[in-house]
């Protein structure tokens, strides 16, 4: 019985940060889960799993920055999430980078005449920019 308690505490800690993610996602516009799935290169069921506090499957540390960016975490939400993440995975927290300085770039792109095609174009350009930014940060 003694070894069940740490597992339950870990599950509770994982549930705590997943609860923050779920709360943030629930307040974002429709389509955010889909954009997040695209940005992570995963399917929507993966997003449902990582945002469900009942599932104890941890969120991979390499996805955190993308999650914060796509879901537009506030400073307070990010802090709350990272505190809970650190309690659940103390050795992983040092792998989380501080948010990089960023600047906004506005582009003019053609209107493709279809909302779905326009959204796909926008998401593709955004994903390319994110990948380029990550590439430039590598040592």
C-alpha positions as CSV (number, residue, x, y, z in Angstrom):
1,X,0.0,0.0,0.0
2,X,2.9,2.4,0.7
3,X,3.9,2.7,-2.9
4,X,0.4,3.6,-4.1
5,X,0.5,6.9,-2.3
6,X,3.4,8.4,-4.3
7,X,1.6,7.3,-7.5
8,X,-1.6,8.9,-6.4
9,X,0.2,12.1,-5.5
10,X,1.9,12.1,-8.9
11,X,-1.5,11.6,-10.6
12,X,-2.9,14.5,-8.5
13,X,0.0,16.7,-9.5
14,X,-0.4,15.8,-13.2
15,X,-4.1,16.5,-12.9
16,X,-3.4,19.9,-11.4
17,X,-1.4,21.2,-14.4
18,X,-3.8,19.5,-16.9
19,X,-6.6,21.3,-15.1
20,X,-4.9,24.6,-15.8
21,X,-4.6,23.7,-19.5
22,X,-8.2,22.6,-19.7
23,X,-9.4,25.8,-18.1
24,X,-7.3,27.9,-20.5
25,X,-8.5,25.8,-23.5
26,X,-12.1,26.1,-22.4
27,X,-11.9,29.9,-22.5
28,X,-10.3,30.1,-26.0
29,X,-12.1,30.4,-29.3
30,X,-13.3,27.3,-31.1
31,X,-10.5,25.9,-33.3
32,X,-7.8,26.4,-30.7
33,X,-7.5,22.6,-30.0
34,X,-7.3,22.0,-33.7
35,X,-4.5,24.6,-34.1
36,X,-2.7,23.1,-31.2
37,X,-2.9,19.7,-32.7
38,X,-1.5,21.0,-35.9
39,X,1.3,22.9,-34.2
40,X,2.3,19.8,-32.2
41,X,2.0,17.5,-35.1
42,X,-0.5,15.4,-33.2
43,X,-4.2,14.4,-33.7
44,X,-7.0,16.0,-31.7
45,X,-7.4,13.0,-29.5
46,X,-3.9,13.7,-28.2
47,X,-5.0,17.2,-27.2
48,X,-8.0,15.7,-25.5
49,X,-5.8,13.4,-23.5
50,X,-3.3,16.1,-22.4
51,X,-6.1,18.4,-21.4
52,X,-8.0,15.9,-19.4
53,X,-7.0,15.9,-15.7
54,X,-8.3,12.3,-15.3
55,X,-5.6,10.9,-17.6
56,X,-2.2,10.6,-15.9
57,X,-0.2,10.6,-19.1
58,X,2.2,13.5,-18.7
59,X,2.5,16.4,-21.2
60,X,5.9,16.1,-22.8
61,X,8.2,19.0,-21.8
62,X,9.1,19.8,-25.4
63,X,5.4,20.7,-26.1
64,X,5.1,23.3,-23.4
65,X,6.3,26.4,-25.2
66,X,4.1,25.6,-28.2
67,X,1.1,25.1,-25.8
68,X,1.8,28.4,-24.1
69,X,2.0,30.2,-27.4
70,X,-1.0,28.7,-29.2
71,X,-3.3,28.8,-26.2
72,X,-2.2,32.4,-25.3
73,X,-1.5,31.6,-21.7
74,X,-1.6,34.6,-19.4
75,X,1.5,35.2,-17.2
76,X,-0.6,34.0,-14.2
77,X,-1.8,30.9,-16.0
78,X,1.7,30.1,-17.2
79,X,3.0,30.5,-13.6
80,X,0.3,28.3,-12.1
81,X,0.8,25.7,-14.8
82,X,4.6,25.6,-14.3
83,X,4.3,25.4,-10.5
84,X,2.1,22.3,-10.8
85,X,4.2,20.9,-13.6
86,X,7.3,21.3,-11.4
87,X,5.6,19.5,-8.5
88,X,4.6,16.6,-10.9
89,X,8.0,16.4,-12.7
90,X,10.7,18.2,-10.7
91,X,13.6,17.1,-13.0
92,X,11.9,18.1,-16.2
93,X,11.1,21.7,-15.2
94,X,14.7,22.8,-15.8
95,X,14.2,21.9,-19.4
96,X,11.5,24.5,-19.8
97,X,13.0,27.6,-21.4
98,X,12.0,31.1,-20.5
99,X,9.9,32.6,-23.2
100,X,12.1,34.1,-25.9
101,X,11.9,37.8,-26.8
102,X,9.7,38.1,-29.8
103,X,8.6,40.7,-32.2
104,X,5.5,40.8,-34.3
105,X,5.7,40.7,-38.1
106,X,2.7,41.5,-40.3
107,X,2.3,39.9,-43.7
108,X,0.0,40.5,-46.5
109,X,-1.1,37.3,-48.1
110,X,-3.6,36.6,-50.8
111,X,-7.3,35.9,-49.9
112,X,-7.9,32.4,-51.3
113,X,-11.7,33.0,-51.4
114,X,-12.4,30.2,-48.9
115,X,-12.3,30.5,-45.1
116,X,-10.9,27.0,-44.6
117,X,-8.2,27.5,-47.2
118,X,-7.3,30.9,-45.7
119,X,-7.1,29.3,-42.2
120,X,-4.8,26.6,-43.5
121,X,-2.6,29.1,-45.2
122,X,-2.4,31.2,-42.0
123,X,-1.6,28.2,-39.8
124,X,1.0,27.0,-42.2
125,X,2.8,30.3,-42.2
126,X,2.6,30.5,-38.4
127,X,4.0,27.0,-38.0
128,X,6.9,27.9,-40.4
129,X,7.7,31.0,-38.3
130,X,7.6,29.0,-35.1
131,X,9.9,26.3,-36.5
132,X,12.3,29.0,-37.8
133,X,12.4,30.7,-34.4
134,X,13.2,27.4,-32.7
135,X,15.9,26.7,-35.2
136,X,17.5,30.0,-34.6
137,X,17.6,29.3,-30.8
138,X,19.4,26.0,-31.2
139,X,23.1,26.1,-30.3
